[in-house]
């Protein structure tokens, strides 16, 4: 579309102020759906285990199957968003995983659950890298971590809302575990259509954006410059950098904790605290509210400290390392608590600290990667992180089954989180290509 055509389209209807925040809201709705759908199987797991006579190890394989396809889809989704734009990529992905959510109701054996989770993971994989690309397109760099924090806050919030919604639907349906999946799938298809209607790949393509907001985005950030006239470093240039690798290792430790809790926390409460289904609604959701708050605060704090220090990489790596290591260390006493209130309270602190680190993994990439490679590099880091999603639910399930205790599972997760934190803290500043960061001087990456 030519510039003249874009201008005519923009002024055909009255501009709306703050379009970028509406884009953020639409993205947040998709991410809330993402985690709500993902948390549903963990809530329904006790009923499914009982109906089909599955062991915790077998259930762990089912839960882990999701990440077999989710992890590579993270990488592929970022590359697709770079090539085809986030609008189409996310719409197709959300519609696909919503359809797969509804199809869960048709599962009747280990193999059908396993295949369903493989298909479901392939649909959910692109959301992280597509979100990173969308926020980079729509927000200036100085607002990027804030925007990512606010939109990614929807992920744990989706789990916080999804757990009581699924629990409520189970109660209303007399513990028919199939009902929540049908309802969530239908809602997801509506949200996917809404995303496609409201989103545009770039601000200049949106018919309701004002000149003032377009100028704010385009004049304060390098993201909107003419990339066709520049020399763009190849993807392998970034994937070989120690800073990218260390970031991926730390993200792996983060994701191990996350997938362990997302998959097994409801069963942990049932087995160790003997809570009822109605109690699970609040006990299972409160910690994820804390995670949502941590994500939003982490983005805002990261941007403010990065601007004041003029050393974004140093700020973000230390924030990540500190909060990730502390959340990991607190997992060890969590396994030994003997009261429901203490378990929920301590887990809330763990998730608050864990999610304070969440946005930093994406912001570290954004600070020095060329805009044309942002989706691919983000997708690679997200792919490495979500390899933990392949392993963590399975290993956790067998540790619980073979040891008869949660201590070993929580201790392993703590060790991996602390290892990742140390790796990121010790890595040197990233190297930027000559054309990579025209809006950031060389010393600002330290």
MARBA-850313 format. One record per residue (C-alpha): x negated, y negated, z. Coordinates in steps of 0.1 Angstrom, whole numbers, plus 5000, padded with zeros to 4 digits. Last residue first. Example, Ala and Ser with C-alpha at 12.3 -4.5 7.8 and 13.67 -1.06 7.14 Angstrom:
<sites>
486350115071 487750455078 
</sites>
This chain:
<sites>
473150245287 475450185258 475449805263 471749785256 472149825219 474849565214 478549655212 480849515185 478849645156 478849995171 478150275146 476450095117 472850145127 473650485143 474150505181 472050715204 473650825237 472350725271 470451005290 472051305306 471651355344 475151245354 476751455327 475051775337 475651715374 479451685368 479551995347 477852195374 480252055401 483252155380 481852505373 481152575410 484552455422 486352675397 484252975408 485152905445 488852865437 488953215420 486953375448 489053225475 492453325460 492353675475 493354025466 489954085452 490954285421 494254115413 493353765424 490053785405 491853945375 494353655373 491753385377 489553545350 492553545326 493753195334 490253045333 488953205301 490953075272 491752745289 488052705296 487452705259 489552395262 486652175271 484652285241 487652205218 488251865235 484651775228 484951885192 488351705188 486851385201 483951415177 486351475147 488851215157 486250945162 484351005130 485750715109 485650495140 481850535144 481050695178 479450485205 482050375231 484950595219 483150915229 482550795264 486150675265 487451025257 485651195286 486350895308 490050935306 490151245328 487851145356 490450985378 492451295369 490351525391 490451285421 494251265421 494451635413 492351735444 494151485466 497551635456 496151985462 495251875497 498751745504 500552045489 498452295507 498652105540 502452085538 502752455529 500652575558 497752815560 495052655540 492252885529 492152835491 492352455495 489152465516 487152565485 489052345460 487852025478 484352075463 485752065427 487651745433 484451585447 482351705417 484851575392 485251245409 481551165412 480551305378 483251125358 482750785375 478950825371 479350905334 481850625328 479750345344 476550455327 478250475293 479950145297 476849935305 477949565303 478449585340 481549375343 483149505311 482449865320 483749815355 487049675343 487549935316 486850225339 489150095366 492050065343 491550415328 490950585361 494050415376 496350555350 494850905352 494850905390 498550805392 499451095369 497451335390 499251215421 502551285404 501051625395 500551695432 504251625439 505651865413 504952215426 505952145462 509051955451 510652215428 508952515445 511152455475 514252555455 512452875443 511652975478 508252945495 506253245507 503253015515 500453235501 502153435474 504853185463 502452885466 499753055446 502353165420 503252805414 499552705412 498652975387 498852845351 498552465356 496152515385 493752745367 494152535335 493152215353 490252355372 488752515341 489552195322 487451975344 484552215342 484852225304 485051845303 481651835321 480152065295 481751855267 480251535280 476851705284 477151805247 478151455235 475351295256 472851545243 473551445207 473751725182 477551685176 477051315168 474851355138 476751665128 479751455120 477851265093 477050895099 479250655080 477450415056 479950125052 482049975024 484950225028 485150155065 486749815059 487049685095 490049795116 488149975143 485549705148 487649535175 488549185186 489749045153 491949335143 493849405175 494549045186 495148935150 497849205146 499349095179 499548735167 500748815132 503749005147 504349375143 507749475130 507049645097 504149855110 501549925083 499049655095 499049825130 497650145116 498950505114 502550405120 504750525148 508450465155 510250715132 507650985133 507650985171 511450995173 511451305151 508951475174 511051375204 514151535190 512351855182 510951855218 514451825234 515552145215 512452335226 512852225263 516452345264 515652685248 512652735271 514652645302 517352905294 515053215290 514253245327 517753335336 517453285373 521153225380 521452975351 521852675373 518952785396 516652855366 517652515350 516752345383 513352525384 512652425348 513552065356 511652075389 508452195372 508851985341 508951655360 505551695377 504151875347 505151595324 503751345349 500451535347 500451465309 502151125310 499150975327 497451035294 499250735280 498350495308 494750615310 494250605272 495550255270 493250145299 490350325284 490950145251 491649795263 488149645256 488049855224 491049685209 494249895209 496250035180 493850235159 491850355189 495050445208 496150655178 492850835173 492550925210 496151045209 495451255179 492451405196 494551505227 497651625208 495951845182 496052165203 499752185212 500852355179 498052615179 498752685215 502352775209 501453025181 499053205203 501453195232 504253355211 501853625200 501053715236 504653695248 505653935219 502754175228 503554185265 507154265258 510654105253 510153755239 513153595223 513453315249 509853215241 511153115207 512352785222 508752695231 507552795196 509952555180 508752285204 505152375195 505752325158 507852005161 505151845182 502351955158 504151825127 504851495143 501351465157 499651515123 502151305103 501650995125 498051045135 496550995100 495851225071 492051245071 491051135106 494151285122 493351615104 489751615118 491151555153 493751825149 491152075137 488952025168 491852055192 493352335171 490152535179 490952515216 494752565214 494452895194 492753105221 494052855246 497652995247 496353345250 495253255285 498753265300 499453605284 496053735296 496753605331 500053785331 498254105324 495854045353 498753945376 500354285368 503554305346 506654495355 508754345328 511454185349 509254115380 506453955361 508853745340 510553625372 507253535389 505953365357 508953135352 507152845369 503852915351 505752955318 507252615321 504052425328 503052405291 506452275280 506352005305 502751935297 503451865260 506751695266 504951435288 502351405260 505051325234 506651075257 503350905263 502750865226 506050695222 505250465251 501750385237 503450295204 505850075223 502749915240 501249845205 504449675194 504049405221 506149135206 508749235179 508649085144 512048995128 512649205097 511449165061 508448985075 506349295079 507449465047 506549155027 503149145044 502449515037 503349465001 500949174998 498149375015 498649664990 500050005000 
</sites>
